[in-house]
């Protein structure tokens, strides 16, 4: 089985000694889809990280610019605080990332993830809700291409530090694979009373998508 990474939709690499300029309209159109009430528990986050290391990107300027706008942006936990604003779209604004010549090259990642604060102990009903929302939204975004999309088989829990799964049952342990700060949780064939008592709250959940390698 080959994991199709949960950082979906777009990864743009910034070449060494180069700046990144992206049209805001692409971000706006994707964010707009998530304004529908049925997707209220999900968000689309935009992260700047170093290529191959996932460490924070080093830059000296991060802005949205147009003829009418010059807006400084901030990062929170490596994610850009990107506004949802039709005026910025209509002005053909650009996301501009400027790096020093000796800075490590970075990439922009779009993450479809959970929006709300999560408890340390997760349960089957809660995780199934997120899996279903991820699955429906990805189909919605894909349009007619949804017929070729692999199924969302579970979730990935992302933590701030390496998690510990305390006092979990055998079926939960068998369905959970942790590496570093991420745990992949496959939800097929689990009982509805399954729980995941982690030692810390997850930062967020991502969709887990797997398909067979051709």
C-alpha positions in Angstrom: 0.0 0.0 0.0 1.2 3.5 -0.8 0.2 6.4 1.4 -1.2 9.4 -0.6 0.0 12.2 1.5 -2.6 14.3 3.4 -1.0 17.5 2.3 -3.4 17.6 -0.7 -4.0 20.0 -3.5 -0.7 21.9 -3.9 3.0 21.9 -3.0 5.0 24.7 -4.5 8.8 24.6 -4.1 10.7 27.9 -3.9 14.0 27.4 -5.7 17.2 28.5 -3.9 17.9 32.2 -4.1 14.4 32.9 -5.5 11.2 34.6 -4.4 7.7 33.1 -4.5 4.8 35.0 -6.0 1.3 33.3 -6.2 -2.0 34.6 -7.3 -4.4 35.0 -4.4 -7.4 34.0 -6.5 -6.4 30.3 -6.3 -6.4 30.5 -2.5 -9.7 32.4 -2.4 -11.5 29.9 -4.6 -10.4 26.9 -2.5 -11.3 28.7 0.8 -14.7 29.6 -0.6 -15.7 26.0 -0.9 -15.2 25.5 2.9 -17.5 28.4 3.7 -20.4 26.0 3.2 -22.0 25.0 6.5 -21.6 21.3 6.0 -17.9 21.7 6.1 -17.8 23.9 9.3 -15.5 21.5 11.1 -12.8 21.7 8.4 -10.4 24.3 7.2 -7.8 24.7 4.5 -4.5 25.8 6.0 -1.5 27.2 4.1 1.9 26.3 5.6 5.4 27.5 4.7 8.1 25.0 5.5 11.6 24.1 4.4 11.9 21.5 1.6 12.6 18.0 2.9 12.8 19.0 6.6 9.3 20.4 7.4 11.0 23.0 9.6 9.8 26.6 9.5 10.6 28.6 6.4 13.0 31.5 6.8 12.0 34.7 5.0 12.2 38.4 5.5 8.9 39.5 3.9 5.5 37.8 3.7 2.7 39.9 2.1 -0.4 40.2 0.0 0.1 42.9 -2.5 -1.8 44.5 -5.4 -2.2 48.1 -6.7 -4.6 48.8 -3.8 -3.2 46.5 -1.1 0.1 46.0 0.8 -0.7 43.7 3.7 1.8 42.1 6.0 0.9 38.5 7.0 1.9 36.4 10.0 2.7 32.8 10.6 1.1 30.7 13.4 2.6 27.3 13.9 4.1 27.5 10.4 0.7 28.4 8.9 -0.1 31.6 7.1 -2.9 33.7 8.5 -4.4 34.2 5.1 -7.6 36.3 4.9 -10.8 35.4 3.0 -11.6 38.6 1.2 -13.4 39.1 -2.1 -11.8 42.6 -2.4 -8.4 41.0 -2.5 -9.5 38.6 -5.2 -11.1 41.3 -7.3 -7.8 43.3 -7.0 -5.8 40.3 -8.4 -3.7 40.3 -5.3 -0.5 38.3 -5.1 1.0 36.3 -2.2 4.6 37.3 -2.0 7.3 35.5 -0.1 10.8 37.0 -0.1 13.8 35.0 1.1 17.5 36.0 1.7 19.9 34.6 -0.8 21.4 32.1 1.6 18.1 30.9 3.0 17.1 27.2 2.7 14.6 26.6 -0.1 11.0 26.4 1.1 7.7 25.0 -0.1 4.1 26.1 0.3 1.7 23.3 1.5 -2.1 23.3 1.5 -3.4 21.2 4.3 -7.0 20.1 4.5 -7.4 19.6 8.3 -9.7 19.8 11.2 -10.6 23.3 12.5 -11.8 22.8 16.1 -9.8 22.1 19.3 -9.6 18.4 19.9 -9.4 16.4 23.2 -6.5 14.1 24.1 -8.8 11.1 24.1 -10.3 10.5 20.7 -13.3 8.2 20.0 -14.6 6.3 17.0 -17.7 8.4 16.5 -15.6 11.6 16.4 -13.0 10.3 14.0 -15.6 8.8 11.7 -17.3 12.2 11.5 -14.0 13.8 10.4 -13.3 11.0 7.9 -16.7 11.3 6.3 -16.4 15.1 6.1 -12.9 14.8 4.5 -14.3 12.2 2.0 -17.3 14.3 1.0 -15.4 17.6 0.7 -12.6 16.0 -1.4 -15.3 14.5 -3.8 -16.9 18.0 -4.0 -13.6 19.7 -4.8 -12.7 17.0 -7.4 -15.9 17.3 -9.4 -16.1 14.6 -12.1 -12.6 13.5 -11.1 -14.1 12.1 -7.8 -14.7 8.8 -9.5 -10.9 8.3 -9.7 -10.2 9.4 -6.1 -9.2 6.7 -3.6 -11.3 6.5 -0.5 -10.5 8.3 2.8 -9.7 5.3 5.0 -9.1 7.1 8.3 -7.4 10.1 9.8 -3.9 11.3 10.6 -3.5 12.9 14.0 -0.7 15.5 14.1 0.8 16.3 17.5 3.2 19.0 18.8 5.6 16.3 20.1 5.9 12.5 19.9 2.6 11.1 21.4 2.1 8.2 23.7 -1.1 6.0 23.4 -2.0 5.0 26.9 -4.1 2.0 27.9 -5.5 1.4 24.4 -7.3 -1.8 23.5 -5.7 -4.3 21.1 -7.9 -3.4 18.1 -7.0 0.3 18.5 -3.3 -0.4 18.7 -3.5 -2.6 15.6 -5.3 0.2 13.7 -2.9 2.9 14.7 0.6 3.5 13.4 2.7 6.3 14.9 5.9 7.8 13.6 7.4 11.0 15.0 4.6 13.5 15.7 2.0 11.8 13.4 -0.3 8.8 14.0 -2.2 7.2 11.2 -5.5 5.8 12.3 -7.4 3.3 10.0 -11.1 3.1 10.9 -12.3 0.1 9.0 -13.7 -2.8 11.1 -13.4 -1.1 14.4 -16.0 -1.2 17.1 -18.0 1.9 17.8 -16.7 2.1 21.4 -13.1 2.3 20.3 -11.1 5.1 22.0 -7.6 6.6 21.6 -6.3 7.9 25.0 -3.3 9.9 23.9 -1.1 11.7 26.4 -1.7 15.1 24.7 -4.2 16.9 22.4 -3.6 16.6 18.7 -2.9 19.8 16.9 -5.3 18.8 14.1 -6.5 15.8 12.0 -5.7 15.2 8.4 -7.3 12.8 6.0 -5.6 9.4 5.6 -5.8 8.2 2.0 -4.3 5.0 0.7 -4.3 3.2 -2.6 -2.5 0.3 -4.1 0.7 1.0 -6.0 0.1 0.2 -9.7 
